[in-house]
């Protein structure tokens, strides 16, 4: 069933997106989860990725969710780790946020700039200022839109001031 579903999605993406390949194409038989999951609903990791408000969670419930889903997942979903990292950042659990965001960046193939930015924030909050500076510079070097560069510079102004970086934009 999973293989049929993935083949249909792959064919749809390739026909509508000019040859783009979905992230899972490779081994269509490799399961995404260790446990049997119904593919007609949104499993927990995907539902969590859609969240943008984490007020219903505290650090222990986030940790419980992570441990539960970690046992179910057969592969790493960078966006799940990114969302979980953002949630831990919001709860000011900076150590956990750092771990989650490092995993997200390590495995991400898309939207790396936003993940790098969040990782830089977590590094800054963990007082890893040199790492945060390098991550910010990497984030800025990957960002092509001037408005986004300006936004990142403004958001990272405390780090820039702290490290007295000479970051300018034209």
C-alpha positions in Angstrom: 0.0 0.0 0.0 2.8 2.4 0.9 4.7 1.7 -2.3 1.5 2.4 -4.4 0.8 5.6 -2.6 4.4 6.8 -3.0 4.4 5.9 -6.7 1.3 7.9 -7.2 2.7 10.9 -5.4 6.0 10.6 -7.3 4.2 10.5 -10.6 2.0 13.5 -9.7 4.9 15.6 -8.5 7.0 14.7 -11.6 4.2 15.6 -14.0 3.2 18.9 -12.3 6.6 20.1 -11.1 8.8 19.6 -14.2 10.8 16.6 -13.1 11.1 17.3 -9.4 11.5 14.2 -7.3 9.8 13.8 -3.9 12.2 13.3 -0.9 11.3 9.7 -0.4 12.0 8.4 -3.9 14.9 6.0 -3.8 13.8 2.9 -1.9 10.0 2.9 -2.2 9.8 -0.2 0.0 11.7 1.4 3.0 9.1 2.1 5.6 8.8 5.6 7.0 7.8 4.3 10.4 8.8 1.3 12.5 5.1 0.7 13.5 2.2 0.3 11.2 0.6 3.7 10.5 -2.5 4.3 8.6 -1.7 6.4 5.6 -5.2 7.9 5.3 -4.6 10.3 8.2 -1.9 12.6 9.3 0.4 10.8 11.8 1.7 12.7 14.9 5.0 14.0 13.4 3.3 15.5 10.4 0.5 17.1 12.6 3.2 18.5 14.9 5.1 20.0 11.9 1.9 21.9 10.9 1.8 23.6 14.4 3.0 27.2 14.8 1.8 27.6 18.4 3.3 25.5 21.1 1.5 26.9 24.1 -0.3 23.6 24.8 3.0 22.0 25.5 5.5 22.2 28.3 9.1 20.9 28.1 8.2 17.5 29.6 5.3 16.9 27.2 7.5 17.9 24.3 10.2 15.5 25.5 7.5 12.8 25.8 6.3 13.5 22.3 9.8 13.3 21.0 10.5 10.0 22.7 7.3 8.5 21.5 7.8 9.6 17.9 11.5 8.7 17.9 10.4 5.1 18.6 8.0 5.1 15.6 10.1 6.8 13.0 12.4 4.7 10.8 13.9 7.8 9.1 14.8 11.3 10.2 12.2 14.0 9.2 14.2 17.3 9.4 11.0 19.4 9.6 9.8 17.5 12.6 13.1 18.1 14.4 13.0 21.8 13.3 9.4 22.2 14.7 10.4 20.5 17.9 13.5 22.7 18.2 11.3 25.8 17.7 8.9 24.5 20.4 11.8 23.9 22.8 13.2 27.4 22.0 9.8 28.9 22.9 9.8 27.0 26.2 13.4 28.3 26.8 14.7 24.8 27.0 17.8 25.8 25.0 19.8 22.6 25.4 17.0 20.4 23.9 16.4 23.1 21.2 20.0 23.0 20.2 20.0 19.2 19.9 16.8 19.2 17.8 17.9 22.0 15.5 21.4 20.4 15.0 19.6 17.3 13.8 17.3 19.3 11.6 20.2 21.1 9.9 22.3 17.9 9.6 19.5 16.1 7.6 17.8 19.0 5.8 17.9 19.3 2.1 15.4 22.2 1.7 14.7 25.5 3.5 18.1 25.3 5.2 18.3 29.1 5.8 15.4 29.1 8.3 16.8 26.0 10.1 20.2 27.6 10.3 18.7 30.8 11.6 16.9 28.9 14.4 20.1 26.9 15.1 22.0 30.2 15.5 19.4 31.4 18.0 19.7 28.2 20.0 23.5 28.5 19.9 23.3 32.1 21.0 20.9 31.2 23.9 23.4 28.4 24.9 26.2 31.0 25.0 28.0 29.3 22.0 28.7 32.7 20.5 31.4 31.7 18.1 29.2 28.9 16.7 26.3 31.2 16.5 28.3 33.7 14.6 29.5 31.1 12.1 25.9 29.8 11.7 24.6 33.3 11.1 27.3 33.9 8.5 26.4 30.6 6.8 22.7 31.5 6.9 23.4 34.9 5.4 25.6 33.5 2.7 22.8 31.2 1.6 20.1 33.8 1.6 19.5 35.5 -1.7 16.6 37.9 -1.0 17.8 41.3 0.3 14.7 41.7 2.4 15.3 38.4 4.2 19.0 39.3 4.7 18.0 42.6 6.3 15.5 40.7 8.5 18.1 38.2 9.6 20.6 41.0 10.4 18.0 42.8 12.5 17.0 39.7 14.4 20.6 38.8 15.1 21.5 42.4 16.1 22.2 41.3 19.8 24.7 38.7 18.5 26.2 41.1 16.1 26.6 43.7 18.8 28.1 41.2 21.2 30.7 39.9 18.8 31.2 43.3 17.2 30.8 41.8 13.7 31.1 44.0 10.7 28.0 42.8 9.0 26.6 45.2 6.5 24.2 45.1 3.6 24.1 47.1 0.4 
